[in-house]
Amino acid sequence: LGPGGATGARVIDTFPGILTGVMWTCAASGAGTCPASGTGNINALVTIPANQEVVFTITATITPSATGQLINT
């Protein structure tokens, strides 16, 4: 969300290996655009007009043997 827009911006998110069955959805406000949904890592083109946003939401399973913190940057 910002004062300037972005057309054809690429959103990339490679999820940690301890996540399985990753599914995601994307919702855009106003005239923004993004793919509605997908599976696995995110590699998507989005358009975000000024003062609008796109929001990616993921669901996944954490591997039962995982320990410690889950960090996704």
PDB file of N, CA, C, O and CB in Angstrom:
ATOM      1  N   LEU A   1       0.863  -1.158   0.000  1.00  0.00           N
ATOM      2  CA  LEU A   1       0.000   0.000   0.000  1.00  0.00           C
ATOM      3  C   LEU A   1       0.908   1.220   0.000  1.00  0.00           C
ATOM      4  O   LEU A   1       1.758   1.358   0.880  1.00  0.00           O
ATOM      5  CB  LEU A   1      -0.981  -0.002   1.226  1.00  0.00           C
ATOM      6  N   GLY A   2       0.743   2.087  -0.955  1.00  0.00           N
ATOM      7  CA  GLY A   2       1.601   3.258  -1.002  1.00  0.00           C
ATOM      8  C   GLY A   2       1.051   4.326  -1.908  1.00  0.00           C
ATOM      9  O   GLY A   2       0.013   4.144  -2.546  1.00  0.00           O
ATOM     10  N   PRO A   3       1.748   5.441  -1.963  1.00  0.00           N
ATOM     11  CA  PRO A   3       1.263   6.562  -2.759  1.00  0.00           C
ATOM     12  C   PRO A   3       1.467   6.372  -4.261  1.00  0.00           C
ATOM     13  O   PRO A   3       0.790   7.028  -5.052  1.00  0.00           O
ATOM     14  CB  PRO A   3       1.947   7.821  -2.320  1.00  0.00           C
ATOM     15  N   GLY A   4       2.377   5.495  -4.676  1.00  0.00           N
ATOM     16  CA  GLY A   4       2.615   5.250  -6.090  1.00  0.00           C
ATOM     17  C   GLY A   4       2.125   3.870  -6.474  1.00  0.00           C
ATOM     18  O   GLY A   4       2.094   2.966  -5.640  1.00  0.00           O
ATOM     19  N   GLY A   5       1.743   3.700  -7.725  1.00  0.00           N
ATOM     20  CA  GLY A   5       1.263   2.403  -8.186  1.00  0.00           C
ATOM     21  C   GLY A   5       2.379   1.574  -8.776  1.00  0.00           C
ATOM     22  O   GLY A   5       3.486   2.069  -8.987  1.00  0.00           O
ATOM     23  N   ALA A   6       2.090   0.311  -9.044  1.00  0.00           N
ATOM     24  CA  ALA A   6       3.037  -0.603  -9.677  1.00  0.00           C
ATOM     25  C   ALA A   6       2.257  -1.473 -10.658  1.00  0.00           C
ATOM     26  O   ALA A   6       1.249  -2.083 -10.302  1.00  0.00           O
ATOM     27  CB  ALA A   6       3.794  -1.481  -8.610  1.00  0.00           C
ATOM     28  N   THR A   7       2.737  -1.519 -11.892  1.00  0.00           N
ATOM     29  CA  THR A   7       2.113  -2.345 -12.919  1.00  0.00           C
ATOM     30  C   THR A   7       3.069  -3.458 -13.304  1.00  0.00           C
ATOM     31  O   THR A   7       4.234  -3.201 -13.608  1.00  0.00           O
ATOM     32  CB  THR A   7       1.722  -1.499 -14.160  1.00  0.00           C
ATOM     33  N   GLY A   8       2.590  -4.685 -13.294  1.00  0.00           N
ATOM     34  CA  GLY A   8       3.424  -5.816 -13.673  1.00  0.00           C
ATOM     35  C   GLY A   8       4.521  -6.112 -12.675  1.00  0.00           C
ATOM     36  O   GLY A   8       5.580  -6.613 -13.052  1.00  0.00           O
ATOM     37  N   ALA A   9       4.290  -5.813 -11.415  1.00  0.00           N
ATOM     38  CA  ALA A   9       5.269  -6.124 -10.370  1.00  0.00           C
ATOM     39  C   ALA A   9       5.224  -7.622 -10.082  1.00  0.00           C
ATOM     40  O   ALA A   9       4.158  -8.236 -10.109  1.00  0.00           O
ATOM     41  CB  ALA A   9       4.990  -5.300  -9.069  1.00  0.00           C
ATOM     42  N   ARG A  10       6.378  -8.197  -9.809  1.00  0.00           N
ATOM     43  CA  ARG A  10       6.443  -9.637  -9.533  1.00  0.00           C
ATOM     44  C   ARG A  10       6.562  -9.854  -8.029  1.00  0.00           C
ATOM     45  O   ARG A  10       7.415  -9.265  -7.365  1.00  0.00           O
ATOM     46  CB  ARG A  10       7.643 -10.299 -10.279  1.00  0.00           C
ATOM     47  N   VAL A  11       5.689 -10.711  -7.506  1.00  0.00           N
ATOM     48  CA  VAL A  11       5.749 -11.130  -6.112  1.00  0.00           C
ATOM     49  C   VAL A  11       6.302 -12.546  -6.090  1.00  0.00           C
ATOM     50  O   VAL A  11       5.744 -13.451  -6.711  1.00  0.00           O
ATOM     51  CB  VAL A  11       4.338 -11.050  -5.417  1.00  0.00           C
ATOM     52  N   ILE A  12       7.412 -12.730  -5.365  1.00  0.00           N
ATOM     53  CA  ILE A  12       8.038 -14.048  -5.259  1.00  0.00           C
ATOM     54  C   ILE A  12       8.157 -14.393  -3.784  1.00  0.00           C
ATOM     55  O   ILE A  12       8.662 -13.595  -2.995  1.00  0.00           O
ATOM     56  CB  ILE A  12       9.440 -14.079  -5.962  1.00  0.00           C
ATOM     57  N   ASP A  13       7.698 -15.572  -3.413  1.00  0.00           N
ATOM     58  CA  ASP A  13       7.863 -16.067  -2.057  1.00  0.00           C
ATOM     59  C   ASP A  13       8.143 -17.559  -2.148  1.00  0.00           C
ATOM     60  O   ASP A  13       7.285 -18.341  -2.558  1.00  0.00           O
ATOM     61  CB  ASP A  13       6.601 -15.770  -1.175  1.00  0.00           C
ATOM     62  N   THR A  14       9.358 -17.944  -1.758  1.00  0.00           N
ATOM     63  CA  THR A  14       9.753 -19.348  -1.730  1.00  0.00           C
ATOM     64  C   THR A  14       9.633 -19.809  -0.286  1.00  0.00           C
ATOM     65  O   THR A  14      10.347 -19.321   0.591  1.00  0.00           O
ATOM     66  CB  THR A  14      11.217 -19.562  -2.291  1.00  0.00           C
ATOM     67  N   PHE A  15       8.740 -20.737  -0.045  1.00  0.00           N
ATOM     68  CA  PHE A  15       8.432 -21.152   1.313  1.00  0.00           C
ATOM     69  C   PHE A  15       9.448 -22.140   1.854  1.00  0.00           C
ATOM     70  O   PHE A  15      10.033 -22.914   1.096  1.00  0.00           O
ATOM     71  CB  PHE A  15       7.058 -21.755   1.368  1.00  0.00           C
ATOM     72  N   PRO A  16       9.662 -22.118   3.178  1.00  0.00           N
ATOM     73  CA  PRO A  16      10.594 -23.063   3.801  1.00  0.00           C
ATOM     74  C   PRO A  16      10.171 -24.507   3.543  1.00  0.00           C
ATOM     75  O   PRO A  16       8.981 -24.802   3.430  1.00  0.00           O
ATOM     76  CB  PRO A  16      10.686 -22.805   5.311  1.00  0.00           C
ATOM     77  N   GLY A  17      11.142 -25.393   3.453  1.00  0.00           N
ATOM     78  CA  GLY A  17      10.879 -26.797   3.151  1.00  0.00           C
ATOM     79  C   GLY A  17      10.044 -27.532   4.179  1.00  0.00           C
ATOM     80  O   GLY A  17       9.520 -28.607   3.886  1.00  0.00           O
ATOM     81  N   ILE A  18       9.905 -26.980   5.384  1.00  0.00           N
ATOM     82  CA  ILE A  18       9.092 -27.663   6.393  1.00  0.00           C
ATOM     83  C   ILE A  18       7.602 -27.458   6.172  1.00  0.00           C
ATOM     84  O   ILE A  18       6.785 -28.028   6.895  1.00  0.00           O
ATOM     85  CB  ILE A  18       9.469 -27.179   7.776  1.00  0.00           C
ATOM     86  N   LEU A  19       7.237 -26.645   5.175  1.00  0.00           N
ATOM     87  CA  LEU A  19       5.830 -26.466   4.823  1.00  0.00           C
ATOM     88  C   LEU A  19       5.479 -27.379   3.658  1.00  0.00           C
ATOM     89  O   LEU A  19       6.200 -27.427   2.661  1.00  0.00           O
ATOM     90  CB  LEU A  19       5.529 -24.988   4.468  1.00  0.00           C
ATOM     91  N   THR A  20       4.393 -28.088   3.779  1.00  0.00           N
ATOM     92  CA  THR A  20       3.926 -28.943   2.687  1.00  0.00           C
ATOM     93  C   THR A  20       2.490 -28.578   2.344  1.00  0.00           C
ATOM     94  O   THR A  20       1.785 -27.964   3.145  1.00  0.00           O
ATOM     95  CB  THR A  20       4.033 -30.446   3.068  1.00  0.00           C
ATOM     96  N   GLY A  21       2.070 -28.958   1.159  1.00  0.00           N
ATOM     97  CA  GLY A  21       0.696 -28.712   0.737  1.00  0.00           C
ATOM     98  C   GLY A  21       0.334 -27.237   0.712  1.00  0.00           C
ATOM     99  O   GLY A  21      -0.794 -26.864   1.035  1.00  0.00           O
ATOM    100  N   VAL A  22       1.289 -26.397   0.329  1.00  0.00           N
ATOM    101  CA  VAL A  22       1.051 -24.953   0.341  1.00  0.00           C
ATOM    102  C   VAL A  22       0.013 -24.582  -0.723  1.00  0.00           C
ATOM    103  O   VAL A  22       0.149 -24.937  -1.893  1.00  0.00           O
ATOM    104  CB  VAL A  22       2.373 -24.179   0.102  1.00  0.00           C
ATOM    105  N   MET A  23      -1.016 -23.865  -0.293  1.00  0.00           N
ATOM    106  CA  MET A  23      -2.015 -23.294  -1.189  1.00  0.00           C
ATOM    107  C   MET A  23      -2.137 -21.820  -0.831  1.00  0.00           C
ATOM    108  O   MET A  23      -2.030 -21.450   0.338  1.00  0.00           O
ATOM    109  CB  MET A  23      -3.405 -24.038  -1.073  1.00  0.00           C
ATOM    110  N   TRP A  24      -2.358 -20.984  -1.826  1.00  0.00           N
ATOM    111  CA  TRP A  24      -2.483 -19.559  -1.552  1.00  0.00           C
ATOM    112  C   TRP A  24      -3.607 -18.941  -2.362  1.00  0.00           C
ATOM    113  O   TRP A  24      -4.006 -19.438  -3.415  1.00  0.00           O
ATOM    114  CB  TRP A  24      -1.174 -18.846  -1.847  1.00  0.00           C
ATOM    115  N   THR A  25      -4.100 -17.836  -1.825  1.00  0.00           N
ATOM    116  CA  THR A  25      -5.091 -17.028  -2.529  1.00  0.00           C
ATOM    117  C   THR A  25      -4.593 -15.592  -2.528  1.00  0.00           C
ATOM    118  O   THR A  25      -3.758 -15.211  -1.708  1.00  0.00           O
ATOM    119  CB  THR A  25      -6.513 -17.142  -1.867  1.00  0.00           C
ATOM    120  N   CYS A  26      -5.108 -14.815  -3.444  1.00  0.00           N
ATOM    121  CA  CYS A  26      -4.752 -13.407  -3.504  1.00  0.00           C
ATOM    122  C   CYS A  26      -6.024 -12.591  -3.715  1.00  0.00           C
ATOM    123  O   CYS A  26      -6.888 -12.946  -4.516  1.00  0.00           O
ATOM    124  CB  CYS A  26      -3.717 -13.137  -4.637  1.00  0.00           C
ATOM    125  N   ALA A  27      -6.112 -11.496  -2.978  1.00  0.00           N
ATOM    126  CA  ALA A  27      -7.236 -10.577  -3.121  1.00  0.00           C
ATOM    127  C   ALA A  27      -6.675  -9.182  -3.346  1.00  0.00           C
ATOM    128  O   ALA A  27      -5.766  -8.749  -2.639  1.00  0.00           O
ATOM    129  CB  ALA A  27      -8.174 -10.615  -1.865  1.00  0.00           C
ATOM    130  N   ALA A  28      -7.217  -8.483  -4.329  1.00  0.00           N
ATOM    131  CA  ALA A  28      -6.764  -7.132  -4.662  1.00  0.00           C
ATOM    132  C   ALA A  28      -7.880  -6.138  -4.368  1.00  0.00           C
ATOM    133  O   ALA A  28      -9.058  -6.428  -4.576  1.00  0.00           O
ATOM    134  CB  ALA A  28      -6.327  -7.039  -6.150  1.00  0.00           C
ATOM    135  N   SER A  29      -7.493  -4.968  -3.883  1.00  0.00           N
ATOM    136  CA  SER A  29      -8.497  -3.931  -3.643  1.00  0.00           C
ATOM    137  C   SER A  29      -8.593  -3.017  -4.853  1.00  0.00           C
ATOM    138  O   SER A  29      -7.657  -2.917  -5.647  1.00  0.00           O
ATOM    139  CB  SER A  29      -8.157  -3.116  -2.376  1.00  0.00           C
ATOM    140  N   GLY A  30      -9.732  -2.352  -4.983  1.00  0.00           N
ATOM    141  CA  GLY A  30      -9.923  -1.388  -6.067  1.00  0.00           C
ATOM    142  C   GLY A  30      -9.671  -2.005  -7.426  1.00  0.00           C
ATOM    143  O   GLY A  30     -10.209  -3.065  -7.744  1.00  0.00           O
ATOM    144  N   ALA A  31      -8.851  -1.340  -8.229  1.00  0.00           N
ATOM    145  CA  ALA A  31      -8.539  -1.810  -9.581  1.00  0.00           C
ATOM    146  C   ALA A  31      -7.288  -2.670  -9.617  1.00  0.00           C
ATOM    147  O   ALA A  31      -6.772  -2.957 -10.697  1.00  0.00           O
ATOM    148  CB  ALA A  31      -8.370  -0.635 -10.515  1.00  0.00           C
ATOM    149  N   GLY A  32      -6.788  -3.089  -8.454  1.00  0.00           N
ATOM    150  CA  GLY A  32      -5.621  -3.971  -8.404  1.00  0.00           C
ATOM    151  C   GLY A  32      -5.939  -5.328  -8.990  1.00  0.00           C
ATOM    152  O   GLY A  32      -7.096  -5.747  -9.021  1.00  0.00           O
ATOM    153  N   THR A  33      -4.902  -6.020  -9.459  1.00  0.00           N
ATOM    154  CA  THR A  33      -5.087  -7.361 -10.007  1.00  0.00           C
ATOM    155  C   THR A  33      -3.991  -8.281  -9.504  1.00  0.00           C
ATOM    156  O   THR A  33      -2.858  -7.858  -9.274  1.00  0.00           O
ATOM    157  CB  THR A  33      -5.098  -7.330 -11.546  1.00  0.00           C
ATOM    158  N   CYS A  34      -4.351  -9.553  -9.337  1.00  0.00           N
ATOM    159  CA  CYS A  34      -3.413 -10.607  -8.985  1.00  0.00           C
ATOM    160  C   CYS A  34      -4.085 -11.938  -9.296  1.00  0.00           C
ATOM    161  O   CYS A  34      -5.309 -12.000  -9.409  1.00  0.00           O
ATOM    162  CB  CYS A  34      -2.980 -10.517  -7.476  1.00  0.00           C
ATOM    163  N   PRO A  35      -3.296 -13.008  -9.435  1.00  0.00           N
ATOM    164  CA  PRO A  35      -3.914 -14.313  -9.666  1.00  0.00           C
ATOM    165  C   PRO A  35      -4.796 -14.668  -8.475  1.00  0.00           C
ATOM    166  O   PRO A  35      -4.437 -14.367  -7.336  1.00  0.00           O
ATOM    167  CB  PRO A  35      -2.834 -15.410  -9.897  1.00  0.00           C
ATOM    168  N   ALA A  36      -5.918 -15.288  -8.709  1.00  0.00           N
ATOM    169  CA  ALA A  36      -6.860 -15.598  -7.629  1.00  0.00           C
ATOM    170  C   ALA A  36      -6.312 -16.623  -6.646  1.00  0.00           C
ATOM    171  O   ALA A  36      -6.559 -16.522  -5.444  1.00  0.00           O
ATOM    172  CB  ALA A  36      -8.158 -16.105  -8.209  1.00  0.00           C
ATOM    173  N   SER A  37      -5.560 -17.620  -7.149  1.00  0.00           N
ATOM    174  CA  SER A  37      -5.076 -18.676  -6.264  1.00  0.00           C
ATOM    175  C   SER A  37      -3.978 -19.471  -6.946  1.00  0.00           C
ATOM    176  O   SER A  37      -3.735 -19.340  -8.145  1.00  0.00           O
ATOM    177  CB  SER A  37      -6.225 -19.606  -5.845  1.00  0.00           C
ATOM    178  N   GLY A  38      -3.325 -20.295  -6.149  1.00  0.00           N
ATOM    179  CA  GLY A  38      -2.281 -21.157  -6.673  1.00  0.00           C
ATOM    180  C   GLY A  38      -1.808 -22.118  -5.605  1.00  0.00           C
ATOM    181  O   GLY A  38      -2.310 -22.117  -4.481  1.00  0.00           O
ATOM    182  N   THR A  39      -0.824 -22.950  -5.972  1.00  0.00           N
ATOM    183  CA  THR A  39      -0.235 -23.892  -5.031  1.00  0.00           C
ATOM    184  C   THR A  39       1.274 -23.766  -5.093  1.00  0.00           C
ATOM    185  O   THR A  39       1.831 -23.346  -6.107  1.00  0.00           O
ATOM    186  CB  THR A  39      -0.682 -25.343  -5.335  1.00  0.00           C
ATOM    187  N   GLY A  40       1.930 -24.132  -4.008  1.00  0.00           N
ATOM    188  CA  GLY A  40       3.389 -24.069  -3.949  1.00  0.00           C
ATOM    189  C   GLY A  40       3.867 -22.632  -3.784  1.00  0.00           C
ATOM    190  O   GLY A  40       3.126 -21.755  -3.340  1.00  0.00           O
ATOM    191  N   ASN A  41       5.123 -22.419  -4.155  1.00  0.00           N
ATOM    192  CA  ASN A  41       5.725 -21.093  -4.019  1.00  0.00           C
ATOM    193  C   ASN A  41       4.967 -20.055  -4.840  1.00  0.00           C
ATOM    194  O   ASN A  41       4.341 -20.380  -5.848  1.00  0.00           O
ATOM    195  CB  ASN A  41       7.192 -21.130  -4.448  1.00  0.00           C
ATOM    196  N   ILE A  42       5.033 -18.801  -4.394  1.00  0.00           N
ATOM    197  CA  ILE A  42       4.380 -17.716  -5.122  1.00  0.00           C
ATOM    198  C   ILE A  42       5.375 -17.092  -6.093  1.00  0.00           C
ATOM    199  O   ILE A  42       6.490 -16.738  -5.712  1.00  0.00           O
ATOM    200  CB  ILE A  42       3.820 -16.645  -4.144  1.00  0.00           C
ATOM    201  N   ASN A  43       4.965 -16.964  -7.334  1.00  0.00           N
ATOM    202  CA  ASN A  43       5.726 -16.264  -8.374  1.00  0.00           C
ATOM    203  C   ASN A  43       4.664 -15.661  -9.287  1.00  0.00           C
ATOM    204  O   ASN A  43       4.285 -16.259 -10.294  1.00  0.00           O
ATOM    205  CB  ASN A  43       6.739 -17.241  -9.172  1.00  0.00           C
ATOM    206  N   ALA A  44       4.186 -14.464  -8.922  1.00  0.00           N
ATOM    207  CA  ALA A  44       3.001 -13.916  -9.572  1.00  0.00           C
ATOM    208  C   ALA A  44       3.196 -12.465  -9.975  1.00  0.00           C
ATOM    209  O   ALA A  44       3.879 -11.703  -9.291  1.00  0.00           O
ATOM    210  CB  ALA A  44       1.801 -14.037  -8.657  1.00  0.00           C
ATOM    211  N   LEU A  45       2.588 -12.093 -11.096  1.00  0.00           N
ATOM    212  CA  LEU A  45       2.567 -10.700 -11.521  1.00  0.00           C
ATOM    213  C   LEU A  45       1.323 -10.027 -10.948  1.00  0.00           C
ATOM    214  O   LEU A  45       0.222 -10.578 -10.993  1.00  0.00           O
ATOM    215  CB  LEU A  45       2.597 -10.587 -13.073  1.00  0.00           C
ATOM    216  N   VAL A  46       1.521  -8.824 -10.409  1.00  0.00           N
ATOM    217  CA  VAL A  46       0.407  -8.083  -9.815  1.00  0.00           C
ATOM    218  C   VAL A  46       0.418  -6.650 -10.327  1.00  0.00           C
ATOM    219  O   VAL A  46       1.453  -6.130 -10.745  1.00  0.00           O
ATOM    220  CB  VAL A  46       0.484  -8.110  -8.264  1.00  0.00           C
ATOM    221  N   THR A  47      -0.738  -6.030 -10.286  1.00  0.00           N
ATOM    222  CA  THR A  47      -0.867  -4.604 -10.556  1.00  0.00           C
ATOM    223  C   THR A  47      -1.501  -3.980  -9.323  1.00  0.00           C
ATOM    224  O   THR A  47      -2.566  -4.397  -8.869  1.00  0.00           O
ATOM    225  CB  THR A  47      -1.721  -4.323 -11.856  1.00  0.00           C
ATOM    226  N   ILE A  48      -0.820  -2.969  -8.792  1.00  0.00           N
ATOM    227  CA  ILE A  48      -1.288  -2.318  -7.571  1.00  0.00           C
ATOM    228  C   ILE A  48      -1.388  -0.821  -7.847  1.00  0.00           C
ATOM    229  O   ILE A  48      -0.366  -0.134  -7.854  1.00  0.00           O
ATOM    230  CB  ILE A  48      -0.330  -2.611  -6.357  1.00  0.00           C
ATOM    231  N   PRO A  49      -2.589  -0.300  -8.075  1.00  0.00           N
ATOM    232  CA  PRO A  49      -2.746   1.140  -8.265  1.00  0.00           C
ATOM    233  C   PRO A  49      -2.383   1.885  -6.972  1.00  0.00           C
ATOM    234  O   PRO A  49      -2.359   1.299  -5.890  1.00  0.00           O
ATOM    235  CB  PRO A  49      -4.198   1.477  -8.699  1.00  0.00           C
ATOM    236  N   ALA A  50      -2.105   3.172  -7.107  1.00  0.00           N
ATOM    237  CA  ALA A  50      -1.792   3.988  -5.938  1.00  0.00           C
ATOM    238  C   ALA A  50      -2.871   3.841  -4.874  1.00  0.00           C
ATOM    239  O   ALA A  50      -4.065   3.844  -5.175  1.00  0.00           O
ATOM    240  CB  ALA A  50      -1.637   5.461  -6.335  1.00  0.00           C
ATOM    241  N   ASN A  51      -2.436   3.713  -3.639  1.00  0.00           N
ATOM    242  CA  ASN A  51      -3.321   3.625  -2.473  1.00  0.00           C
ATOM    243  C   ASN A  51      -4.229   2.393  -2.467  1.00  0.00           C
ATOM    244  O   ASN A  51      -5.282   2.400  -1.830  1.00  0.00           O
ATOM    245  CB  ASN A  51      -4.171   4.855  -2.402  1.00  0.00           C
ATOM    246  N   GLN A  52      -3.825   1.349  -3.168  1.00  0.00           N
ATOM    247  CA  GLN A  52      -4.555   0.084  -3.181  1.00  0.00           C
ATOM    248  C   GLN A  52      -3.619  -0.989  -2.637  1.00  0.00           C
ATOM    249  O   GLN A  52      -2.481  -0.689  -2.275  1.00  0.00           O
ATOM    250  CB  GLN A  52      -5.067  -0.278  -4.629  1.00  0.00           C
ATOM    251  N   GLU A  53      -4.079  -2.230  -2.576  1.00  0.00           N
ATOM    252  CA  GLU A  53      -3.232  -3.307  -2.084  1.00  0.00           C
ATOM    253  C   GLU A  53      -3.625  -4.642  -2.689  1.00  0.00           C
ATOM    254  O   GLU A  53      -4.743  -4.818  -3.173  1.00  0.00           O
ATOM    255  CB  GLU A  53      -3.300  -3.383  -0.571  1.00  0.00           C
ATOM    256  N   VAL A  54      -2.692  -5.576  -2.653  1.00  0.00           N
ATOM    257  CA  VAL A  54      -2.978  -6.982  -2.910  1.00  0.00           C
ATOM    258  C   VAL A  54      -2.508  -7.743  -1.669  1.00  0.00           C
ATOM    259  O   VAL A  54      -1.468  -7.430  -1.091  1.00  0.00           O
ATOM    260  CB  VAL A  54      -2.264  -7.506  -4.238  1.00  0.00           C
ATOM    261  N   VAL A  55      -3.287  -8.739  -1.276  1.00  0.00           N
ATOM    262  CA  VAL A  55      -2.972  -9.503  -0.075  1.00  0.00           C
ATOM    263  C   VAL A  55      -2.947 -10.985  -0.433  1.00  0.00           C
ATOM    264  O   VAL A  55      -3.933 -11.535  -0.922  1.00  0.00           O
ATOM    265  CB  VAL A  55      -4.003  -9.219   1.062  1.00  0.00           C
ATOM    266  N   PHE A  56      -1.805 -11.620  -0.181  1.00  0.00           N
ATOM    267  CA  PHE A  56      -1.664 -13.062  -0.370  1.00  0.00           C
ATOM    268  C   PHE A  56      -1.879 -13.740   0.983  1.00  0.00           C
ATOM    269  O   PHE A  56      -1.325 -13.314   1.996  1.00  0.00           O
ATOM    270  CB  PHE A  56      -0.256 -13.427  -0.972  1.00  0.00           C
ATOM    271  N   THR A  57      -2.690 -14.798   0.987  1.00  0.00           N
ATOM    272  CA  THR A  57      -2.942 -15.590   2.185  1.00  0.00           C
ATOM    273  C   THR A  57      -2.581 -17.029   1.875  1.00  0.00           C
ATOM    274  O   THR A  57      -3.021 -17.575   0.863  1.00  0.00           O
ATOM    275  CB  THR A  57      -4.427 -15.469   2.655  1.00  0.00           C
ATOM    276  N   ILE A  58      -1.779 -17.654   2.740  1.00  0.00           N
ATOM    277  CA  ILE A  58      -1.396 -19.042   2.483  1.00  0.00           C
ATOM    278  C   ILE A  58      -1.949 -19.965   3.563  1.00  0.00           C
ATOM    279  O   ILE A  58      -2.177 -19.562   4.703  1.00  0.00           O
ATOM    280  CB  ILE A  58       0.132 -19.174   2.407  1.00  0.00           C
ATOM    281  N   THR A  59      -2.155 -21.216   3.161  1.00  0.00           N
ATOM    282  CA  THR A  59      -2.420 -22.296   4.101  1.00  0.00           C
ATOM    283  C   THR A  59      -1.442 -23.406   3.769  1.00  0.00           C
ATOM    284  O   THR A  59      -1.138 -23.648   2.601  1.00  0.00           O
ATOM    285  CB  THR A  59      -3.916 -22.793   4.028  1.00  0.00           C
ATOM    286  N   ALA A  60      -0.952 -24.081   4.796  1.00  0.00           N
ATOM    287  CA  ALA A  60       0.023 -25.144   4.599  1.00  0.00           C
ATOM    288  C   ALA A  60       0.052 -26.023   5.835  1.00  0.00           C
ATOM    289  O   ALA A  60      -0.510 -25.682   6.876  1.00  0.00           O
ATOM    290  CB  ALA A  60       1.428 -24.568   4.299  1.00  0.00           C
ATOM    291  N   THR A  61       0.714 -27.150   5.701  1.00  0.00           N
ATOM    292  CA  THR A  61       0.940 -28.053   6.819  1.00  0.00           C
ATOM    293  C   THR A  61       2.407 -27.975   7.197  1.00  0.00           C
ATOM    294  O   THR A  61       3.283 -27.995   6.332  1.00  0.00           O
ATOM    295  CB  THR A  61       0.524 -29.515   6.468  1.00  0.00           C
ATOM    296  N   ILE A  62       2.670 -27.886   8.493  1.00  0.00           N
ATOM    297  CA  ILE A  62       4.047 -27.895   8.973  1.00  0.00           C
ATOM    298  C   ILE A  62       4.447 -29.342   9.221  1.00  0.00           C
ATOM    299  O   ILE A  62       3.728 -30.084   9.890  1.00  0.00           O
ATOM    300  CB  ILE A  62       4.209 -27.030  10.272  1.00  0.00           C
ATOM    301  N   THR A  63       5.581 -29.740   8.686  1.00  0.00           N
ATOM    302  CA  THR A  63       6.083 -31.099   8.852  1.00  0.00           C
ATOM    303  C   THR A  63       6.125 -31.435  10.347  1.00  0.00           C
ATOM    304  O   THR A  63       6.634 -30.642  11.139  1.00  0.00           O
ATOM    305  CB  THR A  63       7.495 -31.256   8.204  1.00  0.00           C
ATOM    306  N   PRO A  64       5.594 -32.606  10.745  1.00  0.00           N
ATOM    307  CA  PRO A  64       5.544 -32.955  12.168  1.00  0.00           C
ATOM    308  C   PRO A  64       6.902 -32.952  12.860  1.00  0.00           C
ATOM    309  O   PRO A  64       6.977 -32.701  14.063  1.00  0.00           O
ATOM    310  CB  PRO A  64       4.924 -34.302  12.327  1.00  0.00           C
ATOM    311  N   SER A  65       7.970 -33.224  12.127  1.00  0.00           N
ATOM    312  CA  SER A  65       9.299 -33.273  12.751  1.00  0.00           C
ATOM    313  C   SER A  65       9.939 -31.893  12.898  1.00  0.00           C
ATOM    314  O   SER A  65      11.060 -31.791  13.396  1.00  0.00           O
ATOM    315  CB  SER A  65      10.214 -34.166  11.937  1.00  0.00           C
ATOM    316  N   ALA A  66       9.259 -30.842  12.480  1.00  0.00           N
ATOM    317  CA  ALA A  66       9.820 -29.476  12.542  1.00  0.00           C
ATOM    318  C   ALA A  66       9.982 -29.045  13.999  1.00  0.00           C
ATOM    319  O   ALA A  66       9.160 -29.355  14.861  1.00  0.00           O
ATOM    320  CB  ALA A  66       8.905 -28.463  11.778  1.00  0.00           C
ATOM    321  N   THR A  67      11.064 -28.327  14.237  1.00  0.00           N
ATOM    322  CA  THR A  67      11.313 -27.744  15.557  1.00  0.00           C
ATOM    323  C   THR A  67      11.783 -26.317  15.375  1.00  0.00           C
ATOM    324  O   THR A  67      12.197 -25.931  14.282  1.00  0.00           O
ATOM    325  CB  THR A  67      12.359 -28.573  16.357  1.00  0.00           C
ATOM    326  N   GLY A  68      11.722 -25.539  16.427  1.00  0.00           N
ATOM    327  CA  GLY A  68      12.216 -24.174  16.379  1.00  0.00           C
ATOM    328  C   GLY A  68      11.238 -23.220  15.729  1.00  0.00           C
ATOM    329  O   GLY A  68      10.035 -23.473  15.668  1.00  0.00           O
ATOM    330  N   GLN A  69      11.785 -22.115  15.245  1.00  0.00           N
ATOM    331  CA  GLN A  69      10.968 -21.054  14.662  1.00  0.00           C
ATOM    332  C   GLN A  69      10.735 -21.284  13.172  1.00  0.00           C
ATOM    333  O   GLN A  69      11.582 -21.848  12.479  1.00  0.00           O
ATOM    334  CB  GLN A  69      11.628 -19.697  14.884  1.00  0.00           C
ATOM    335  N   LEU A  70       9.596 -20.844  12.699  1.00  0.00           N
ATOM    336  CA  LEU A  70       9.296 -20.825  11.269  1.00  0.00           C
ATOM    337  C   LEU A  70       9.499 -19.381  10.813  1.00  0.00           C
ATOM    338  O   LEU A  70       8.779 -18.476  11.233  1.00  0.00           O
ATOM    339  CB  LEU A  70       7.818 -21.347  10.959  1.00  0.00           C
ATOM    340  N   ILE A  71      10.482 -19.186   9.954  1.00  0.00           N
ATOM    341  CA  ILE A  71      10.794 -17.828   9.477  1.00  0.00           C
ATOM    342  C   ILE A  71      10.631 -17.813   7.968  1.00  0.00           C
ATOM    343  O   ILE A  71      11.196 -18.643   7.256  1.00  0.00           O
ATOM    344  CB  ILE A  71      12.251 -17.384   9.891  1.00  0.00           C
ATOM    345  N   ASN A  72       9.849 -16.855   7.494  1.00  0.00           N
ATOM    346  CA  ASN A  72       9.630 -16.677   6.057  1.00  0.00           C
ATOM    347  C   ASN A  72       9.888 -15.221   5.743  1.00  0.00           C
ATOM    348  O   ASN A  72       9.154 -14.347   6.204  1.00  0.00           O
ATOM    349  CB  ASN A  72       8.179 -17.108   5.623  1.00  0.00           C
ATOM    350  N   THR A  73      10.922 -14.947   4.963  1.00  0.00           N
ATOM    351  CA  THR A  73      11.253 -13.553   4.633  1.00  0.00           C
ATOM    352  C   THR A  73      11.136 -13.323   3.152  1.00  0.00           C
ATOM    353  O   THR A  73      11.374 -12.212   2.678  1.00  0.00           O
ATOM    354  CB  THR A  73      12.664 -13.193   5.106  1.00  0.00           C
TER     355      THR A  73
END
